[in-house]
Amino acid sequence: MKQHIHPTYDYVVFRDQSANTMMLTRSTLAARADSLPKVRWTDGKEYPLVNVEVSSASHPFYTGNNIVLDTAGQVQKFNERYRRNVPQKNRSEA
């Protein structure tokens, strides 16, 4: 097996900007730790900080705030807009 081909895998803090929560986990983004800002965690150590827009703390699927879309209305609008101009008596045959 080749040596030294894998990226650095170490602790990183991910901050969900929309929910304002932080999670400490391991990631290969630790290889870019020099270019990332640092944040002090509850254990007193500093870790690289990665900002994310959506995580399990803010995604509707995980939070239970699912939005149900009315796709039937959208399909009807599409069919009305793009239906063929067929005379009424021939429409059932087409």
N, C-alpha and C positions, 0 to 999 in steps of 0.2 A: 504494500500500500504506500502511496506517495505521502510524504511528510509535508507539513506546512502549506496545504492547499485549501484548508477550510478557513472561513472568516472567523474573526474573534466573536465569541458568544459569551456575553456577560450581562450584568444587570443594567436595566434602563428603566426610567420612569416615563410612562405615557400619560399625558394630560389631555382629557377630553374637554375641548374648549366649549362645547355647547352645554354640557352637564356640569362643568367645573369640578370634575373628579380626577383623581390621579391613581395610577396602578403601577406597582413595582413588579416587573417581570424580566425575563431574560430575552435578549434579542441580538441579532447580528448587527443591528445598528450601533452597537457598542464599538464597532470598528471605526466609526466616524465620531467618536466621543470628543475628540479635540475641537471639532467644529460645532458641537452642540452646547447649549447653555447647561449649567449645572443647577441642581436643586437639592436641598438638604431634606433627607427623608426622616421618618420618625425614629430610626435607629441611630441617628446622628451622623451618618455617612452621606457624602455627596455623590449623586448619580447623574448621568447625562439625562436631559429632558427632551422628549419628543412630543410635539403638539399634534394632536389628531382632531379632525372635525367630528367624526362619529365613532362611537364605540358601543359596547353592550350597555353602557350606562345611559346612552341617549337614543339608541336606535329604537324605532317604534315596535319592531318585532319582539325585542327583549323587554321593553318597558310595559307592553300591553296596551299601548296607545295606538292600535292599528286603525287605519282609515280605510273604510270600505268604499270603493269607487263604484259608481253606477255605470257599468259598461254597457248595459242594455240600451240606455239612452244614447250613448255614443255610437253604437252600431246602427240604431235607427237614423240618427243624423247622417251618418255616412251613406246609408242606403238611399235616403231621400235626396241627398246631394248628387250622387253619382248613378242613379238608376237611369236606365235607357228610356228614351222617349218612344215608347211603344204604344200604339193605340190601345184603348181600354179593352176592347173585345179580344185582342190578340195577346194581351198581357198574361192570361192564364196559360197560354200555349208556350210562351217563351221560357 
